[in-house]
Amino acid sequence: MRRRDLIIFGGAAVALPLAARAQHKAGPVIGFLSGTSPSPAAPSVAAFHRGLGETGYGEGQNVTFEYRWAEDRDDRLPELAADLVRRKVDVIVATGGLAPVRAAKNATSTIPIVFTPGTIRS
């Protein structure tokens, strides 16, 4: 046990419960909203992960992803975007067309939305 894991309370050493430390958020949660399916988006997602890695962020280490895929069904996007907002993600990455960007914009006015112009298909 490390020194910082101990609290001296009334002369007795009390270990901090692991649950107390686990309650703290490990890093940002990125909501990934796509109008497409996982397979066609795989190269773009891999490039995004590489870019984050170059800035010191790694999935499962200090950043978490919440993926939502519309499977080319734009009618699903509003609910998928609303789900990300309910989960209180820190940022929404909207990709796979203009429809995901619109759905994200309509779902929140407080969560930042990131998209790339090259992904706009309609």
N, C-alpha and C positions, 0 to 999 in steps of 0.2 A: 504494500500500500504506500502510495506517495504521501509526502507531508501535506500537500494541499488537499488531500482527500479526508483529512482529519479536522475535526473541530473539537477544541478543548472546552468542555462545558462543565462547570462546577467541579473541575479536577478530574473528570472522566473523559476519556477519548471516545468520541462517537463518530462512526464512519458515516459519511453522507450517503444516503440511499442512491443507488444507480438511477432509479426512476426520476428523482429530482433533477439529475443532470440530463436525462433523456427527454425531458419536457421542453428543453430549449431547441429552437429551430436550428437545424444544422446549416442551412444556407437557403438561397432563394429557390422558389418553386416556379418553374417555367411552364406555362400552359402552351401546348403546341396544338394549334387548330389547323387542320388541313382539309381541303375540299376533295383530296384524292385518297388513295389507299396507301398502306405502308410500303408495299413493294415498289411502285413507281417512284415514291418519294425517298427511298432508301439512300440514293447517292447524295441528295440534298441534306438529309438528316445527318449522314455521316460527315459531310463537310461542315455542317453547323457544329457538330460535336468536336471536330478537329479545331475549329476556330475558338470555341470556348476553352478547349484544352490548352491552346496557345496562350490564353490569358489566365490560366491557373484554375479553371473550373472543370470538374469531372463529375459525370453522372454517378450517383451513388456515393460520392466522396463529399462534395460541398455544394452540390446543386441537385435538385430533383426535377424530373419531368412528369407532367401529366399530359399524355397524348390523347387526342380526339381526332378520329378519322371519319369523314363524311362519306367515303367510298363513292365519290362522284354523284352524290345525292344532295344537292344544295338545300333541299327542304329540311335536312337534318341539322344544318349548321346553326340555326338560332338556339336550339336546345343544347347542342354541344358547347356553344359559347357560354350559354347561361350556366351550364354545369361547371365550367372553369371558373366563372365568377363566384359561384357558390362555394367553390373550394378555396377561394381567396388566394389565387396564384398571384405572384409578384409582377409578372409580365406575361402577355400573350403574344406568341409568335404565330402569325396568320399566314398561311401559305397554300398554294394550290389554286390560285385564282382570286378574283376580286370579291367573290361572294363570301369567303371566309373573313376578309377584312371588314366587309360591311356587317357581317353577323357579329364580329367582335366589337365593332364600334357601336352597334345598337345595344349590345349587352352591358356595356360599361362606359362610364365617363371618368372613372378614376384609375383604372388599371392601364398602364402603358401598353400600347400595341405596336409591335414591330413587324414589318413585312418588307419584302423586296419587290421592286417593280417588275423584275423579270419573271415573277411567278404569276402575274396577272394574265388570265386566259379569257375572261369575259367581263 
